[in-house]
Amino acid sequence: MAEAFAKACGLEASSAGTMPAQATNPIVVQVMKEKGLDVSKHRPKVLSREMIERASLVVTMGCSVDAVCPRPLVLSMKKKLVDWGLEDPKGKEIDEVRRIRDGIEVRVKALSLHH
C-alpha cells in the first residue's frame, strides 16, 4: 500500500518485507481499488541489503517480530529510519484494513510534502 501511495505522489519507492506473503492480500487489493490504485499485479518481495543501501529513507510499518525487524541492519548502515507503528493487514477484516490503509496514505502524503 505504501509503495502505491508513494508512486501516486511522485516518489520513488519499493515495498518489501522480512517475511513477505506469497501473494498480495485480496482485501488490500480491494481497499486500494477504492482509492483508485491497482495493486493486483504487485508481488511481495523480501527486503534485501541492496534495497536498504539504495534507499535514502527506510520506513518500517511496525516491527512486531524482533527476530526479523530490519532496524538493527538499517541503523548499522547509517540509513534514515522511520517506524510508523502500523499493524499488518494480514487476517484483518476489511474495515480494519481500510483504517490501516488510511493511516499509510496520510503518512505517505506527509512524506511527499518534505521531498
C-alpha positions as CSV (number, residue, x, y, z in Angstrom):
1,M,0.0,0.0,0.0
2,A,2.8,2.4,0.9
3,E,4.6,1.8,-2.4
4,A,1.4,2.5,-4.4
5,F,0.6,5.7,-2.5
6,A,4.2,6.9,-2.8
7,K,4.3,6.3,-6.5
8,A,1.0,8.1,-6.9
9,C,2.6,11.1,-5.1
10,G,5.6,11.0,-7.5
11,L,8.0,9.4,-5.0
12,E,10.4,6.6,-5.9
13,A,9.5,3.7,-3.7
14,S,9.9,0.0,-3.3
15,S,8.0,-2.2,-0.8
16,A,9.4,-5.3,0.7
17,G,9.2,-7.3,3.9
18,T,11.3,-9.5,6.1
19,M,8.6,-12.2,6.0
20,P,6.5,-11.4,2.8
21,A,3.4,-13.3,2.0
22,Q,3.2,-15.5,-1.1
23,A,0.7,-13.2,-2.8
24,T,-0.9,-9.8,-2.3
25,N,-3.7,-9.8,0.2
26,P,-7.0,-9.7,-1.8
27,I,-8.6,-7.4,0.8
28,V,-5.7,-5.0,0.3
29,V,-6.3,-5.1,-3.4
30,Q,-10.0,-4.3,-2.8
31,V,-9.4,-1.4,-0.5
32,M,-6.7,0.1,-2.7
33,K,-9.1,0.0,-5.7
34,E,-11.4,2.1,-3.6
35,K,-8.6,4.7,-3.7
36,G,-8.2,4.3,-7.4
37,L,-4.9,2.3,-7.1
38,D,-4.5,-1.1,-8.6
39,V,-2.1,-3.3,-6.7
40,S,-3.3,-6.6,-8.0
41,K,-0.1,-7.2,-10.0
42,H,2.2,-6.4,-7.1
43,R,4.1,-9.4,-5.8
44,P,5.5,-9.3,-2.2
45,K,9.3,-9.3,-2.1
46,V,11.9,-10.0,0.5
47,L,13.8,-6.9,1.8
48,S,17.4,-7.1,0.7
49,R,20.5,-5.4,1.9
50,E,20.8,-3.8,-1.6
51,M,17.4,-2.2,-1.3
52,I,18.4,-0.7,2.0
53,E,21.7,0.5,0.5
54,R,19.8,2.3,-2.3
55,A,17.3,3.9,0.0
56,S,17.5,7.4,1.3
57,L,14.8,6.6,3.8
58,V,13.6,3.2,5.2
59,V,10.1,3.1,6.6
60,T,9.0,0.2,8.7
61,M,5.3,-0.4,9.4
62,G,5.7,-1.8,12.9
63,C,8.4,-4.2,13.9
64,S,6.3,-6.7,15.9
65,V,8.7,-9.6,15.5
66,D,12.1,-8.6,16.9
67,A,13.9,-11.5,15.3
68,V,13.2,-10.2,11.8
69,C,12.9,-6.5,12.4
70,P,15.3,-4.7,9.9
71,R,16.0,-1.9,12.4
72,P,19.5,-3.0,13.5
73,L,20.7,-3.6,10.0
74,V,19.3,-0.2,8.8
75,L,20.8,1.6,11.6
76,S,24.2,-0.2,11.2
77,M,24.2,1.1,7.6
78,K,23.6,4.6,8.9
79,K,20.3,5.0,6.9
80,K,17.5,7.2,8.0
81,L,14.7,5.1,9.6
82,V,11.1,5.8,10.5
83,D,8.7,3.3,12.0
84,W,5.1,4.1,11.5
85,G,3.9,1.5,14.1
86,L,1.1,0.2,12.0
87,E,-0.5,-3.3,12.1
88,D,-0.1,-5.9,9.4
89,P,-3.4,-6.1,7.5
90,K,-3.0,-9.9,7.3
91,G,-6.0,-11.7,8.8
92,K,-7.9,-8.4,9.4
93,E,-11.5,-7.6,8.5
94,I,-12.0,-5.1,5.6
95,D,-12.8,-2.1,7.9
96,E,-9.6,-2.7,9.8
97,V,-7.6,-2.9,6.6
98,R,-9.2,0.4,5.5
99,R,-8.1,2.0,8.7
100,I,-4.5,0.7,8.1
101,R,-4.7,1.9,4.5
102,D,-5.8,5.4,5.5
103,G,-3.0,5.6,8.1
104,I,-0.5,4.7,5.4
105,E,-2.0,7.2,3.0
106,V,-1.8,10.1,5.5
107,R,1.8,9.3,6.3
108,V,2.9,8.9,2.7
109,K,1.3,12.2,1.8
110,A,3.2,13.9,4.7
111,L,6.4,12.4,3.4
112,S,5.8,13.6,-0.1
113,L,5.4,17.2,1.2
114,H,9.0,17.0,2.6
115,H,10.6,15.6,-0.6
